[in-house]
Amino acid sequence: MDFSLTEEQTLFRSQIVEFARQRLNTGVIERDTNHEFDREGFLACGEMGLLGLAVPEQYGGLGLGCISSMVAMEALGYGADDQGLAFVVNTQLWTCEMPILNFGTDAQKEEYLPKLVTGEIIGGHATTEPNSGSDAFAMQTKAVQDGDDWIINGSKTFITNAPIADVLIIFTSTGETRGFGGGITAFLVNTDTEGVTIGKPLDKMGLRTSPTAEVTLEDVRVPSSQMLGKKGGGAAIFSSEMEWERSCLFACHLGAMERQLEKCIEYARDRKQFGQSIGKFQAVSHRIANMKMRIEMGRQMLYKVGWLKDSKKRAVLEAAIAKLYVSEAYVQSSLDAVAIHGGYGFMAEYEMERMLRDSVGSVLYSGTSDIQRNIISRWIGL
Ligand SMILES: Cc1cc2nc3c(=O)[nH]c(=O)nc-3n(C[C@H](O)[C@H](O)[C@H](O)COP(=O)(O)OP(=O)(O)OC[C@H]3O[C@@H](n4cnc5c(N)ncnc54)[C@H](O)[C@@H]3O)c2cc1C
């Protein structure tokens, strides 16, 4: 086994960290307070190639594999203080571009991918509904065929990027059978289509610089050419994009945890109480040692998913394990980071309180921790 990164990966990693520090980190506290999306920063990510990591060069992307994409996302998470912006980028990459790349027709790829990789257009995906979250395949949004068109009716909620999106992958019910039984179908819906209403941005605990909203679909008419994949193929698309998201988005979180660790080490060295650095107190140093251990363990789990995907193997179980571990580790380390910083950890000026708020969503989106445990149980025969 070789755990080392290639020269290209190492170089790209340091370029991304440098880029993020220079272009994405000014005014984060204000944007977080005002729930503001940094469109300029997002477009700069496009120029840097970050919006087309795993998209082939023919569509303007970099054509990277999963491990290289993870390294890039880890670098973004490490370098960028604006984790909401990083979340917008990840949503675009894994839950919009990858499904189009893996399941779209040539025409769909040509229409959407080149614009998504530059940031000219923004995408997202919509599965969750007010009454179906974890039980995603119980969705009520229906698509009914009408000649060569489909008419979509329903409502979606908690949709990342919806207020800024040009296109959303809308998952609908098109049959009686649930999930992989063939009752779910995905459509590419442009948000300016008649009948699509985007609600006002939701007020969130964290990731406030990534806009989220409800989406209502009222008699939305789309041609069959906007169907993504085949009729009844929605569950497979959803499962495939979740593998990408549960690995690469969480690599981004791992990067944030690395920055958090460095800040804690620095603080524990500098801050003196009872005549010595607080890092000399075992209670503090052990907390930091645990933070380091979580990063190392999370990275092994994530990179194993990357290796499986780059070897064209399925990684449903491993992605669920990695997602579960990294998200819970992120929340725990964020709590530890606040504790290490004492009262300063509670203040907006220090990054720790924002990181804690940002981390909490990670145990909810991409399937809650309970759902990951259900997936793991199922895959090991329970
Ligand atoms: C920041 C953020 C961004 C999001 N972005 C998107 C997006 O872009 N697109 C999208 O479609 N959705 C998005 N979501 C929605 C997210 O996927 C759902 O919130 C998540 O799947 C949980 O669904 P729910 O909120 O309805 O909770 P519920 O499913 O109602 O769950 C409530 C509680 O019950 C538990 N529970 C439910 N079922 C089971 C079970 N079978 N076994 C054990 N426990 C169970 C859950 O673990 C949880 O603790 C986002 C959510 C957040 C927080």
The ligand as an SDF file (V2000), in Angstrom:
LIG
                    3D

 53 58  0  0  0  0  0  0  0  0999 V2000
  -27.7000   22.1190    5.5280 C   0  0  0  0  0  0  0  0  0  0  0  0
  -28.6050   21.1550    4.8360 C   0  0  0  0  0  0  0  0  0  0  0  0
  -28.5740   21.0630    3.4500 C   0  0  0  0  0  0  0  0  0  0  0  0
  -29.4190   20.1850    2.7820 C   0  0  0  0  0  0  0  0  0  0  0  0
  -29.4060   20.1690    1.4160 N   0  0  0  0  0  0  0  0  0  0  0  0
  -30.2740   19.3590    0.7470 C   0  0  0  0  0  0  0  0  0  0  0  0
  -30.3390   19.3810   -0.6870 C   0  0  0  0  0  0  0  0  0  0  0  0
  -29.5980   20.0870   -1.3500 O   0  0  0  0  0  0  0  0  0  0  0  0
  -31.2450   18.5690   -1.3040 N   0  0  0  0  0  0  0  0  0  0  0  0
  -32.0660   17.7370   -0.6160 C   0  0  0  0  0  0  0  0  0  0  0  0
  -32.8370   17.0180   -1.2360 O   0  0  0  0  0  0  0  0  0  0  0  0
  -32.0450   17.7190    0.7510 N   0  0  0  0  0  0  0  0  0  0  0  0
  -31.1740   18.5020    1.4420 C   0  0  0  0  0  0  0  0  0  0  0  0
  -31.1320   18.4980    2.8270 N   0  0  0  0  0  0  0  0  0  0  0  0
  -32.0870   17.6710    3.5400 C   0  0  0  0  0  0  0  0  0  0  0  0
  -31.4710   16.4670    4.2250 C   0  0  0  0  0  0  0  0  0  0  0  0
  -31.0900   15.5120    3.2650 O   0  0  0  0  0  0  0  0  0  0  0  0
  -32.5080   15.9370    5.2350 C   0  0  0  0  0  0  0  0  0  0  0  0
  -32.6230   16.9280    6.2520 O   0  0  0  0  0  0  0  0  0  0  0  0
  -32.1200   14.6090    5.8230 C   0  0  0  0  0  0  0  0  0  0  0  0
  -32.1510   13.6020    4.8660 O   0  0  0  0  0  0  0  0  0  0  0  0
  -33.0330   14.2230    6.9910 C   0  0  0  0  0  0  0  0  0  0  0  0
  -34.3720   14.3430    6.6540 O   0  0  0  0  0  0  0  0  0  0  0  0
  -35.3910   15.1520    7.6180 P   0  0  0  0  0  0  0  0  0  0  0  0
  -34.7580   16.4580    7.8900 O   0  0  0  0  0  0  0  0  0  0  0  0
  -36.7110   15.1330    7.0140 O   0  0  0  0  0  0  0  0  0  0  0  0
  -35.3780   14.3360    8.9910 O   0  0  0  0  0  0  0  0  0  0  0  0
  -36.2550   13.0100    9.3010 P   0  0  0  0  0  0  0  0  0  0  0  0
  -36.0960   12.0210    8.2270 O   0  0  0  0  0  0  0  0  0  0  0  0
  -37.6320   13.4170    9.6840 O   0  0  0  0  0  0  0  0  0  0  0  0
  -35.4980   12.4750   10.6080 O   0  0  0  0  0  0  0  0  0  0  0  0
  -35.7300   12.9810   11.9220 C   0  0  0  0  0  0  0  0  0  0  0  0
  -34.9720   12.0850   12.8940 C   0  0  0  0  0  0  0  0  0  0  0  0
  -35.4650   10.7170   12.8050 O   0  0  0  0  0  0  0  0  0  0  0  0
  -34.3990    9.8380   12.5220 C   0  0  0  0  0  0  0  0  0  0  0  0
  -34.8490    8.7610   11.6350 N   0  0  0  0  0  0  0  0  0  0  0  0
  -35.6650    8.8710   10.5550 C   0  0  0  0  0  0  0  0  0  0  0  0
  -35.8240    7.6780    9.9630 N   0  0  0  0  0  0  0  0  0  0  0  0
  -35.0840    6.7830   10.6870 C   0  0  0  0  0  0  0  0  0  0  0  0
  -34.8390    5.3850   10.5920 C   0  0  0  0  0  0  0  0  0  0  0  0
  -35.3430    4.6610    9.5870 N   0  0  0  0  0  0  0  0  0  0  0  0
  -34.0160    4.8160   11.5020 N   0  0  0  0  0  0  0  0  0  0  0  0
  -33.4630    5.5510   12.5020 C   0  0  0  0  0  0  0  0  0  0  0  0
  -33.6850    6.8810   12.6560 N   0  0  0  0  0  0  0  0  0  0  0  0
  -34.4730    7.4800   11.7610 C   0  0  0  0  0  0  0  0  0  0  0  0
  -33.3570   10.7060   11.8210 C   0  0  0  0  0  0  0  0  0  0  0  0
  -32.0470   10.1420   11.9060 O   0  0  0  0  0  0  0  0  0  0  0  0
  -33.4760   12.0190   12.5930 C   0  0  0  0  0  0  0  0  0  0  0  0
  -32.7680   11.9300   13.8020 O   0  0  0  0  0  0  0  0  0  0  0  0
  -30.2860   19.3470    3.5150 C   0  0  0  0  0  0  0  0  0  0  0  0
  -30.2970   19.4260    4.9180 C   0  0  0  0  0  0  0  0  0  0  0  0
  -29.4670   20.3150    5.5740 C   0  0  0  0  0  0  0  0  0  0  0  0
  -29.4880   20.3630    7.0760 C   0  0  0  0  0  0  0  0  0  0  0  0
  1  2  1  0
  2  3  1  0
  2 52  2  0
  3  4  2  0
  4  5  1  0
  4 50  1  0
  5  6  2  0
  6  7  1  0
  6 13  1  0
  7  8  2  0
  7  9  1  0
  9 10  1  0
 10 11  2  0
 10 12  1  0
 12 13  2  0
 13 14  1  0
 14 15  1  0
 14 50  1  0
 15 16  1  0
 16 17  1  0
 16 18  1  0
 18 19  1  0
 18 20  1  0
 20 21  1  0
 20 22  1  0
 22 23  1  0
 23 24  1  0
 24 25  2  0
 24 26  1  0
 24 27  1  0
 27 28  1  0
 28 29  2  0
 28 30  1  0
 28 31  1  0
 31 32  1  0
 32 33  1  0
 33 34  1  0
 33 48  1  0
 34 35  1  0
 35 36  1  0
 35 46  1  0
 36 37  1  0
 36 45  1  0
 37 38  2  0
 38 39  1  0
 39 40  1  0
 39 45  2  0
 40 41  1  0
 40 42  2  0
 42 43  1  0
 43 44  2  0
 44 45  1  0
 46 47  1  0
 46 48  1  0
 48 49  1  0
 50 51  2  0
 51 52  1  0
 52 53  1  0
M  END
$$$$
